[in-house]
Amino acid sequence: MSETLQAVRGMNDILPAEAEFWELFEETVRSWLKSYGYRPIRMPIVEPTPLFKRAIGEVTDIVEKEMYSFVDSLNGEPLTLRPEGTAGCVRAVIQHNLLAQAPQRLYYMGQMFRHERPQKGRYRQFHQVGVEALGFSGPDVDAEMILMGARLWADLGLEGIELQLNSLGQPEERAKHRAELIAYFEKNAELLDEDARRRLHTNPLRILDTKNPAMQELCAAAPRLIDFLGEESLAHFEGVQRILKDAGIPYTINPRLVRGLDYYNLTVFEWVTTRLGAQGTVCAGGRFDGLVAQLGGKPAPACGFAMGVERLIALIKESGGEPAAPAPDVYVVHQGEAASRLAFRVAEGLRDNGIDVVLHCGGGSFKSQMKKADGSGAAFAVVIGDDEAAAGEVQLKPLRAEGAQQQRLKAENVAEAIIDQLIGSDEEE
């Protein structure tokens, strides 16, 4: 007997009951994004490896340790399963010259891939909703993106998600801070772990994002980037904060918030919760004004964020928000050859009228079929035997309405009767 194959570690199946919950979440997200004027874009899962090296930064955990990269055996092209969506979105905008038409508000949903140690809320195949605004330079778009997050948490019924905010300034400001940061860490070289020593002269800002408890005190006392910001950067940051204050959005300025991708500048933010253990960030992003030019396009400002779908769904469940599985309106029960033929016609006719129908398949007694009809959660059973089929009629049996009577109806009238009863039950509620 051959060995049973399993899914790749960290790449999970999403089974029907869970997938239905995901679809409800995605419908909410699409409606929310549409209300802010964002339009969908879909990019390939596989992109050229140099795209991510150039966009994310070669001295990052993602590029150094986590990307699923391979060489195309047919043409030798280096390819990578996308570890994030912004680089691919910007590449598509440049390739198709979208910014020549107008500034763009775009979003995408889909799988991302990183070779990490699988744990709750962090998987090797994971899903993100990415939101990007390209061609907008002011702090108003940064602030609007943060307000969007606050509205989504309200739409999803989520509480306890806190906003952390920082500014990374501009490249020349970061260069001055970088020199001070290197000097500070060099004075304390004996306290640096292996990762910090490796990054000291390549990407010292990322040392501040360490998760090593032994380095927390050292990093807390390090020079702060916000102290190196010039007048324009400070004005931009204050503009974001002013809009948030006007909207009543509470936030904390976190000077150690640097994000894990090299392309960010000016505003960066994270929405975090303590309700998911160590994996507390559910949404993060910021401004990346240099990325369009960095990837070969004409210079253009840009801002965006991404949300981890697995983490948000875990948070919804933790908050008690998991909905009941959706049920059909009608379950069609039938027995006999003539009844079976009529059952197909009736089921299709009901669907023509916008009614959700499960047609019983696989045979069985009326009793066993009625058990399945009841277990499906359907509001009605349509029952057809050969006697009903000969008369062109069906039995309509309410399954949820207390005291409701079974009716025998002409097959062509059953849709109208069901719609009338469904509308009546909605009005009572």
GIQUI-V338230 format. One record per residue. N is the residue number from 1. RES is the residue in one small letter. SS is DSSP state (h for helix, s for strand, l for the rest). PHI is phi in whole degrees, -180 to 180 (999 if undefined). OMEGA is omega in whole degrees, -180 to 180 (999 if undefined). Layout:
BEGIN
N/RES/SS/PHI/OMEGA  N/RES/SS/PHI/OMEGA
END
This chain:
BEGIN
1/m/l/999/-177  2/s/l/-73/-179  3/e/l/-69/177  4/t/l/-72/-179  5/l/l/-83/-179  6/q/l/-119/174  7/a/l/-64/177  8/v/l/-62/-179  9/r/l/-57/180  10/g/l/83/177  11/m/l/-125/-163  12/n/l/-103/169  13/d/l/-73/173  14/i/l/-114/-171  15/l/l/-79/-169  16/p/h/-51/-178  17/a/h/-61/179  18/e/h/-70/-178  19/a/h/-63/177  20/e/h/-64/176  21/f/h/-64/177  22/w/h/-59/-178  23/e/h/-65/176  24/l/h/-62/177  25/f/h/-61/-178  26/e/h/-65/177  27/e/h/-64/178  28/t/h/-62/-178  29/v/h/-66/180  30/r/h/-63/179  31/s/h/-64/179  32/w/h/-62/-179  33/l/h/-67/178  34/k/h/-61/-178  35/s/h/-67/176  36/y/l/-105/176  37/g/l/85/180  38/y/l/-92/-177  39/r/s/-116/-176  40/p/s/-77/170  41/i/l/-137/-179  42/r/l/-126/-178  43/m/l/-113/178  44/p/l/-64/175  45/i/l/-75/180  46/v/s/-104/179  47/e/s/-132/175  48/p/s/-61/-179  49/t/h/-56/-180  50/p/h/-59/178  51/l/h/-58/-177  52/f/h/-77/177  53/k/h/-63/-178  54/r/h/-74/-175  55/a/h/-81/-173  56/i/h/-79/-177  57/g/l/111/-176  58/e/l/-68/-179  59/v/l/-99/175  60/t/l/-133/178  61/d/h/-59/-177  62/i/h/-61/-176  63/v/h/-73/-175  64/e/h/-74/-168  65/k/h/-126/-162  66/e/h/-115/-174  67/m/l/-78/171  68/y/s/-90/-176  69/s/s/-114/-180  70/f/s/-157/178  71/v/s/-107/178  72/d/l/-61/-174  73/s/l/-69/-178  74/l/l/-88/-176  75/n/l/-130/177  76/g/l/75/-178  77/e/l/-76/176  78/p/s/-76/-176  79/l/s/-126/-179  80/t/s/-143/169  81/l/s/-68/-170  82/r/l/-59/176  83/p/l/-90/177  84/e/l/-160/-171  85/g/l/-105/-173  86/t/h/-62/-178  87/a/h/-59/180  88/g/h/-66/179  89/c/h/-64/179  90/v/h/-65/177  91/r/h/-58/180  92/a/h/-65/179  93/v/h/-62/178  94/i/h/-67/-175  95/q/h/-60/-176  96/h/l/-103/172  97/n/l/55/-176  98/l/h/-68/-177  99/l/h/-72/176  100/a/h/-70/-179  101/q/l/-84/-176  102/a/l/-178/170  103/p/l/-55/-172  104/q/s/-120/168  105/r/s/-111/-171  106/l/s/-129/171  107/y/s/-144/178  108/y/s/-149/175  109/m/s/-132/175  110/g/s/161/-176  111/q/s/-79/170  112/m/s/-124/-174  113/f/s/-137/174  114/r/l/-142/-178  115/h/l/-85/179  116/e/l/-111/174  117/r/l/-76/-177  118/p/l/-63/175  119/q/s/-157/-177  120/k/l/-57/178  121/g/l/82/180  122/r/s/-140/-176  123/y/l/-127/-178  124/r/l/-78/164  125/q/s/-108/180  126/f/s/-135/-173  127/h/s/-120/179  128/q/s/-131/162  129/v/s/-105/179  130/g/s/-111/-178  131/v/s/-129/-176  132/e/s/-132/174  133/a/s/-118/-175  134/l/s/-116/180  135/g/l/101/180  136/f/l/-114/-172  137/s/l/-105/-171  138/g/l/-84/178  139/p/h/-69/-179  140/d/h/-63/-180  141/v/h/-70/176  142/d/h/-55/-177  143/a/h/-66/180  144/e/h/-61/179  145/m/h/-63/177  146/i/h/-70/177  147/l/h/-62/177  148/m/h/-58/179  149/g/h/-60/180  150/a/h/-59/180  151/r/h/-67/-180  152/l/h/-64/179  153/w/h/-60/178  154/a/h/-66/180  155/d/h/-61/-178  156/l/l/-88/-180  157/g/l/71/-177  158/l/l/-98/178  159/e/l/-126/175  160/g/l/77/175  161/i/l/-99/-173  162/e/s/-107/-177  163/l/s/-100/172  164/q/s/-114/-170  165/l/s/-136/174  166/n/s/-157/171  167/s/s/-126/177  168/l/l/-96/178  169/g/l/63/-179  170/q/l/-111/-174  171/p/h/-53/-177  172/e/h/-68/177  173/e/h/-71/177  174/r/h/-66/180  175/a/h/-63/178  176/k/h/-65/178  177/h/h/-63/-179  178/r/h/-60/-180  179/a/h/-62/178  180/e/h/-66/-179  181/l/h/-66/178  182/i/h/-62/179  183/a/h/-61/-180  184/y/h/-64/-178  185/f/h/-71/177  186/e/h/-63/178  187/k/h/-66/-178  188/n/l/-118/-173  189/a/h/-58/-177  190/e/h/-69/-179  191/l/h/-95/-177  192/l/l/-82/174  193/d/l/-84/-174  194/e/h/-61/179  195/d/h/-61/-178  196/a/h/-66/179  197/r/h/-63/-178  198/r/h/-67/-176  199/r/h/-91/-169  200/l/l/-53/-176  201/h/l/-105/180  202/t/l/-109/-178  203/n/l/-152/-174  204/p/h/-65/179  205/l/h/-60/-179  206/r/h/-70/176  207/i/h/-61/-179  208/l/h/-64/-178  209/d/h/-92/-176  210/t/l/-61/175  211/k/l/-102/-179  212/n/l/-74/-178  213/p/h/-58/-177  214/a/h/-69/-178  215/m/h/-106/-175  216/q/h/-62/-178  217/e/h/-65/179  218/l/h/-61/-178  219/c/h/-69/180  220/a/h/-62/-178  221/a/l/-95/-178  222/a/l/-71/175  223/p/l/-54/-177  224/r/l/-96/-179  225/l/h/-61/-177  226/i/h/-60/179  227/d/h/-75/-179  228/f/h/-105/-176  229/l/l/-73/177  230/g/l/-83/-174  231/e/h/-60/-177  232/e/h/-67/180  233/s/h/-64/178  234/l/h/-64/179  235/a/h/-64/178  236/h/h/-62/-179  237/f/h/-64/179  238/e/h/-68/177  239/g/h/-63/176  240/v/h/-62/-177  241/q/h/-64/-179  242/r/h/-62/180  243/i/h/-66/179  244/l/h/-64/179  245/k/h/-65/178  246/d/h/-60/-179  247/a/h/-85/180  248/g/l/74/179  249/i/l/-94/178  250/p/l/-73/180  251/y/l/-155/175  252/t/s/-122/173  253/i/s/-82/-178  254/n/l/-113/-176  255/p/l/-66/179  256/r/l/-95/179  257/l/l/-77/-176  258/v/l/-121/-176  259/r/l/67/-173  260/g/l/-94/-177  261/l/l/-120/-172  262/d/l/-73/-170  263/y/l/-82/-176  264/y/l/-76/170  265/n/s/-146/-179  266/l/s/51/-171  267/t/s/-65/166  268/v/s/-132/-179  269/f/s/-151/174  270/e/s/-140/168  271/w/s/-99/-173  272/v/s/-128/177  273/t/l/-138/176  274/t/l/-96/-173  275/r/l/-93/-180  276/l/l/-120/180  277/g/l/71/-174  278/a/l/-67/-177  279/q/l/-90/-169  280/g/l/-89/-179  281/t/s/-84/180  282/v/s/-108/-179  283/c/s/-158/-178  284/a/s/-154/178  285/g/s/178/-179  286/g/s/158/-176  287/r/s/-93/179  288/f/l/-141/-172  289/d/l/-65/-176  290/g/l/-91/-170  291/l/h/-71/-179  292/v/h/-60/178  293/a/h/-68/-180  294/q/h/-61/180  295/l/l/-97/172  296/g/l/102/178  297/g/l/-94/174  298/k/l/-71/-178  299/p/l/-51/-180  300/a/l/-154/177  301/p/l/-71/-179  302/a/s/-160/-180  303/c/s/-151/180  304/g/s/-170/176  305/f/s/-155/177  306/a/s/-135/178  307/m/s/-121/176  308/g/s/-84/-175  309/v/h/-65/-179  310/e/h/-57/-178  311/r/h/-69/180  312/l/h/-67/179  313/i/h/-67/176  314/a/h/-61/-180  315/l/h/-70/177  316/i/h/-61/180  317/k/h/-65/180  318/e/h/-62/180  319/s/l/-87/179  320/g/l/80/-175  321/g/l/-100/-177  322/e/l/-72/-177  323/p/l/-80/174  324/a/l/-69/179  325/a/l/-62/179  326/p/l/-64/-179  327/a/l/-120/175  328/p/l/-72/174  329/d/l/-76/-171  330/v/s/-138/170  331/y/s/-118/-177  332/v/s/-95/180  333/v/s/-105/-178  334/h/s/-153/178  335/q/l/-150/-177  336/g/l/112/-175  337/e/h/-64/-180  338/a/h/-65/180  339/a/h/-63/-180  340/s/h/-63/-179  341/r/h/-66/178  342/l/h/-67/-178  343/a/h/-58/179  344/f/h/-64/-179  345/r/h/-66/-179  346/v/h/-65/-179  347/a/h/-61/180  348/e/h/-67/178  349/g/h/-64/177  350/l/h/-64/179  351/r/h/-64/176  352/d/h/-59/-179  353/n/l/-98/176  354/g/l/78/-179  355/i/l/-99/179  356/d/l/-81/-171  357/v/s/-132/165  358/v/s/-109/177  359/l/s/-95/-179  360/h/l/-62/175  361/c/l/-128/175  362/g/l/105/177  363/g/l/72/-178  364/g/l/113/-179  365/s/l/-71/175  366/f/h/-59/-178  367/k/h/-63/-179  368/s/h/-67/179  369/q/h/-67/180  370/m/h/-66/175  371/k/h/-62/179  372/k/h/-69/177  373/a/h/-61/180  374/d/h/-66/-179  375/g/h/-69/-179  376/s/l/-73/-176  377/g/l/84/-178  378/a/l/-62/178  379/a/l/-77/-177  380/f/s/-138/164  381/a/s/-110/170  382/v/s/-104/-172  383/v/s/-110/-178  384/i/s/-133/170  385/g/l/-112/-178  386/d/h/-66/177  387/d/h/-63/178  388/e/h/-62/-178  389/a/h/-61/-180  390/a/h/-63/-179  391/a/h/-94/-178  392/g/l/68/-176  393/e/s/-127/176  394/v/s/-141/171  395/q/s/-100/177  396/l/s/-106/-175  397/k/s/-115/174  398/p/s/-67/-177  399/l/l/-106/-174  400/r/l/-118/-175  401/a/l/-84/-178  402/e/l/-66/176  403/g/l/80/-180  404/a/l/-72/-175  405/q/l/-95/174  406/q/l/-72/-179  407/q/s/-123/171  408/r/s/-104/-173  409/l/s/-131/169  410/k/s/-63/-175  411/a/h/-57/-177  412/e/h/-75/-178  413/n/h/-101/-172  414/v/h/-69/-180  415/a/h/-62/-179  416/e/h/-61/-180  417/a/h/-65/179  418/i/h/-66/-179  419/i/h/-61/179  420/d/h/-59/-178  421/q/h/-73/178  422/l/h/-65/179  423/i/h/-65/180  424/g/h/-63/180  425/s/h/-69/177  426/d/h/-65/-179  427/e/h/-67/178  428/e/h/-65/180  429/e/l/-68/999
END
